[in-house]
Amino acid sequence: MAKRIDVADLNAYYGPTRAIEGISMTIEPRTVTAFIGPSGCGKSTFLRTLNRMHEVIPGARVEGKVTLDDVDLYGAGVDPVAVRRSIGMVFQRPNPFPTMSIYENVAAGLRLAGVKKKSELDDVVESSLKGANLWKEVENRLKKPGSGLSGGQQQRLCIARAIAVSPDVLLMDEPCSALDPISTTAIEDLISQLKSEYTIVIVTHNMQQAARVSDRTAFFNISGTGTPGRLIEIDDTSRIFANPTEKATEDYITGRFG
Ligand SMILES: Nc1ncnc2c1ncn2[C@@H]1O[C@H](COP(=O)(O)OP(=O)(O)OP(=O)(O)O)[C@@H](O)[C@H]1O
């Protein structure tokens, strides 16, 4: 299921403003890649270009190439909705569908895809909740609203919802920034487990978190307000934190700016 992402010379715009410039990188399957860098350097923008979420913003557009294994995601005839199904996303604030039960939150994507058989839905709901380490906490309250769970449980529910449709890639935009330390540990443990099946990309402001969960780290930066964000370097996480190539990376991870 996990697939390789190749990005070549990618630029993203909001109207006339170029937010990120000239980004190229390869993200290997079954790895966790962390995106770090100061506020406004374009981490979230870049993340959203990887599953064609960027272009849902009016006036926003993308130049360059993103390939998932051998499929050009911006190629003619590619359905952005199908791209978003195969490259799932988890956001900063847990966002379960507020009026839906726990069960329906996880089943929603499958229902949209036309699955009607109750036994199939039951199986996927159970396996997805198990996969998100939430099953034991909710198996007796599946009909209760998802919004009644704690923040950390809601985030795991959102991860269950994302994996229910069997994606190839999971994109996570600061998935722990609204969570307490115990829930954060639960999500980090979950990320480490999920990487055996998925390609995972996580945006984080937390250096320790990047060091704990990721195999590869990409550092982005901007040279000044209003200038586009650029990829400064991407390397094994151990190297980025111990011996980065670029001085700006070292300055950032040692807290000299950002
Ligand atoms: N919807 C939008 N419309 C216009 N400009 C936007 C929009 N979203 C982001 N930007 C601009 O694009 C640039 C990159 O923002 P982005 O949110 O991608 O950075 P980031 O590195 O993820 O920041 P943070 O760490 O603060 O979340 C910023 O200058 C930002 O103001």
The ligand as a Tripos MOL2 file, in Angstrom:
@<TRIPOS>MOLECULE
LIG
   31    33     1     0     0
SMALL
NO_CHARGES

@<TRIPOS>ATOM
      1 N1         -5.0280   30.4990    2.2970 N.pl3     1 LIG1
      2 C1         -3.9630   31.3000    2.1080 C.ar      1 LIG1
      3 N2         -4.0800   32.4110    1.3470 N.ar      1 LIG1
      4 C2         -3.0190   33.2280    1.1380 C.ar      1 LIG1
      5 N3         -1.7920   33.0160    1.6500 N.ar      1 LIG1
      6 C3         -1.6260   31.9350    2.4150 C.ar      1 LIG1
      7 C4         -2.6910   31.0200    2.6940 C.ar      1 LIG1
      8 N4         -2.2240   30.0250    3.4820 N.ar      1 LIG1
      9 C5         -0.9080   30.3180    3.6970 C.ar      1 LIG1
     10 N5         -0.5580   31.4460    3.0660 N.ar      1 LIG1
     11 C6          0.7830   32.0890    3.0490 C.3       1 LIG1
     12 O1          1.7180   31.1570    2.5190 O.3       1 LIG1
     13 C7          2.9430   31.2270    3.2410 C.3       1 LIG1
     14 C8          3.2780   29.8410    3.7890 C.3       1 LIG1
     15 O2          2.2960   29.5060    4.7820 O.3       1 LIG1
     16 P1          2.2130   28.0510    5.4290 P.3       1 LIG1
     17 O3          1.0180   28.0370    6.3310 O.co2     1 LIG1
     18 O4          2.3090   27.0430    4.3710 O.co2     1 LIG1
     19 O5          3.5670   28.0250    6.2820 O.3       1 LIG1
     20 P2          3.9650   27.0760    7.4860 P.3       1 LIG1
     21 O6          5.4370   26.8840    7.3730 O.co2     1 LIG1
     22 O7          3.1250   25.8620    7.4850 O.co2     1 LIG1
     23 O8          3.6200   27.9970    8.7300 O.3       1 LIG1
     24 P3          3.2160   27.5960   10.2220 P.3       1 LIG1
     25 O9          4.3820   26.8390   10.7560 O.co2     1 LIG1
     26 O10         3.0340   28.9200   10.9020 O.co2     1 LIG1
     27 O11         1.9620   26.7850   10.1410 O.co2     1 LIG1
     28 C9          2.7560   32.2730    4.3250 C.3       1 LIG1
     29 O12         3.2800   33.4910    3.8670 O.3       1 LIG1
     30 C10         1.2590   32.3640    4.4610 C.3       1 LIG1
     31 O13         0.8450   33.6360    4.8960 O.3       1 LIG1
@<TRIPOS>BOND
     1     1     2 1
     2     2     3 ar
     3     2     7 ar
     4     3     4 ar
     5     4     5 ar
     6     5     6 ar
     7     6     7 ar
     8     6    10 ar
     9     7     8 ar
    10     8     9 ar
    11     9    10 ar
    12    10    11 1
    13    11    12 1
    14    11    30 1
    15    12    13 1
    16    13    14 1
    17    13    28 1
    18    14    15 1
    19    15    16 1
    20    16    17 2
    21    16    18 1
    22    16    19 1
    23    19    20 1
    24    20    21 2
    25    20    22 1
    26    20    23 1
    27    23    24 1
    28    24    25 2
    29    24    26 1
    30    24    27 1
    31    28    29 1
    32    28    30 1
    33    30    31 1
@<TRIPOS>SUBSTRUCTURE
     1 LIG1         1 GROUP 0 **** ****
